[in-house]
Amino acid sequence: MKKIVASADEAIKDIKDGATVMLGGFGLCGIPENCIAALARKGIKDLTCISNNAGVDDFGLGLLLKTRQIKKMISSYVGENEEFERQLLSGELEVDLVPQGTLATRIQMAGMGIPAFFTPAGVGTEIAIGKEVREFSGKPYLMELALSANFAIVKAWKGDPAGNLVFRKTTRNFSTSMAKAGQVTIVEVEELVESGAIDPDEVHVPGIYVHRIFQGGDYQKRIEKKTIRLHV
């Protein structure tokens, strides 16, 4: 099976209106920016996006929020995006805020084929409304469902034609789990290497999980929230 595609636009060509899409990254670290830009160009609408963050106003998922392509966000932290805040408060955007550890575990469970799990996070809060609660060793736990998607889109540092992936430092974040939880996994890499160039012991995600891969470009190394100090 040939997994290499020529571009981000080709990689996302069959994503339709109303799809559920996972997007890797933490803040602006390790986001699949080429694919996000391709989704914006294609104009797909009514997306449900699963991502820890919602980007910033002019970058990352903020691009899709600006063009009203996202119908629902399933996220953990969204505090850096003013357009997100505006759409949420005006009722234009459906939002499911999930505790960060719970979000990560729900994705991991989907990749492992486990349909649900119990966690103490959220017990006694709005998070628990409508969810089953069980007691284990005298302590209440919420049942949370695994979280999968029609498409998982991630960015890796290196990849090969078989789809084996290597991530650089903290860019692994949610991406290694998301790559295993999508029905179709699309990967953009900074460097596409030849078969055999990646030591098997260095592989973070085996190629069996990857359906499409391409070498991206023009990557930006943005700082999500720049803080400066004036010299006195």
Stockholm file with secondary structure:
# STOCKHOLM 1.0

chainA/1-232         MKKIVASADEAIKDIKDGATVMLGGFGLCGIPENCIAALARKGIKDLTCISNNAGVDDFGLGLLLKTRQIKKMISSYVGENEEFERQLLSGELEVDLVPQGTLATRIQMAGMGIPAFFTPAGVGTEIAIGKEVREFSGKPYLMELALSANFAIVKAWKGDPAGNLVFRKTTRNFSTSMAKAGQVTIVEVEELVESGAIDPDEVHVPGIYVHRIFQGGDYQKRIEKKTIRLHV
#=GR chainA/1-232 SS CCCBCSCHHHHTTTCCTTCEEEECCBTTBTCCHHHHHHHHHHTCCSEEEECSCCCBTTBTTHHHHHTTCEEEEEESCCTTCHHHHHHHHTTCSEEEECCHHHHHHHHHHHHHTCCEEEESTTTTSGGGTTSCEEEETTEEEEEEECCCEEEEEEEEEEECTTCCEECCGGGGTTHHHHTTTEEEEEEEEEEECCTTCSCGGGCSBCGGGCSEEEECCCCCCCCSSCCCCCCC
#=GC SS_cons         CCCBCSCHHHHTTTCCTTCEEEECCBTTBTCCHHHHHHHHHHTCCSEEEECSCCCBTTBTTHHHHHTTCEEEEEESCCTTCHHHHHHHHTTCSEEEECCHHHHHHHHHHHHHTCCEEEESTTTTSGGGTTSCEEEETTEEEEEEECCCEEEEEEEEEEECTTCCEECCGGGGTTHHHHTTTEEEEEEEEEEECCTTCSCGGGCSBCGGGCSEEEECCCCCCCCSSCCCCCCC
//
